[in-house]
């Protein structure tokens, strides 16, 4: 099974100039913990709810004047739609991430989440291993 078979095509994204408040609200309304930062369809970075807590709130930055470009992680791990879901699960476990932007020629076309893999019965073990790896990483 390929990533395209389980990915979400409707991707919420923000721009480098998006405010942290707007990003947090988008995360809440979309019920997600990470959002890609894009210029057009090109992925420039990713912001997680943890980034907002650690890089803005804990550092005492002004939430009104801090923007996506100030805190985004620009080393984004991505997959392509024709990669196997087993490979996506392995990448999630290795990098301890729950969501991977899906790109084609540098442009975002979707997102694959750990939950997308877990819903496929044949991939529950790998998704479980990925989640286990992610959870263990959080305790270090």
Buried (B, 14 or more C-beta within 10 A) or exposed (E): EBBBEBBBEEBBBBBBEBBBEBBBEBBEEEEBBBBBBBEEBEBBBBBBBEBBEEBBEEEEBEEEEBBBBBBBBEEBBBBBBEBEBEBBBBBBBEBBBBBBBBBBEEEBBBBBBBEBBBEBEEBEEBBBBBBEBBEEEEEE
